[in-house]
Amino acid sequence: MIQTENLTKRFGDILAVDDLTLELEAGEVFGFLGPNGAGKTTTIRMLTALISPTSGGATVLGWKIGQEDGQIRRRVGILTESPGLYEGLSAERNLAFFARLYEVEDIAQQVERYLRMLGLWDRRAESAGTFSKGMRQKLAIARALLHEPQALFLDEPTSALDPEAAHMVREFIASLKHEGRTIFLCTHNLDEADRLCDRIAVFNTRLLALDTPTALRRQLYERTMVFHLRQVDPRFVERVRSLPFVRTVRSMDDKLLVAVDDPEDNNPTIVRSLVEAGAEIQFVGELRRSLEDIYLKLIKDNEEVGSGNGDRSSG
């Protein structure tokens, strides 16, 4: 669906995107995460044929950037961080204008469909300049979808939205996934990415990690089980520590945090050992690392490697 190979972009002496190689599958929501200035928006602009790469290449929906740019632009949808609507035009006329540019066949039907879908139909005659930030964002999403693109690029779709509007946008993105559209999502909202994305890439000029959120958790952190006890006794800690498959044990309040190999297989043995030692177990859970934990660790490790190897340009 979307493939890049050694995709690179320089602006003079500034290296904005460094040797990016990845592949997006049809129908997935793909999170592209990184700090400001990491090159995320530059990547989107290359993949939507708005700017040319310095080197490397990519195909989008089977079309090659730099060779078939017109085909790509007609077949993708893009929501930029600053939507750029015509504020003096009504919501309806804004969409009709862009529908003509995309050569949409039944303009009136498509405009009505997406205005209704995004809850803007009753405000269709009002100028975009009178809309709230959330309403303008909804209108920009409608504009990106008028021509029914199979690939959609969203750059900070919930930025500066109130909780209700942000929730609506997230629900809408989830519904687009169920329609089989491929969504390339740049966001600083890591909880949003964790909930929506099938896979995520952590990026800071170059690709730092790429996998599902669950797989990245297991790659970067030991699995830690949390045993909630009525009361912690030092004997319980020593009993669990003596088990061969336990890596570390520490107590916190009335909990034991146990880093363990294969918890699905080994948790019953830990439970039996604790009960035999006299522990009263209230319940057992797993310490879940957030996507924020993963992201910050990858960014920090990358900065430490970069400082150890000398300064390098970034975009």
Secondary structure, DSSP 4 states (H G I P E B T S, - for coil): -EEEEEEEEEETTEEEEEEEEEEEPTT-EEEEE--TTSSHHHHHHHHTTSS--SEEEEEETTEETTTSHHHHHHHEEEE-SS----TTSBHHHHHHHHHHHTT-SSHHHHHHHHHHHTT-GGGTTSBGGGS-HHHHHHHHHHHHHTT--SEEEEESTTTT--HHHHHHHHHHHHHHHHTT-EEEEE-S-HHHHHHH-SEEEEESSSEEEEE-HHHHHHHHS--EEEEEESS--HHHHHHHHTSTTEEEEEEETTEEEEEESSHHHHHHHHHHHHHHTT--EEEEEE-PPPHHHHHHHHHHHHHHHHHHS------
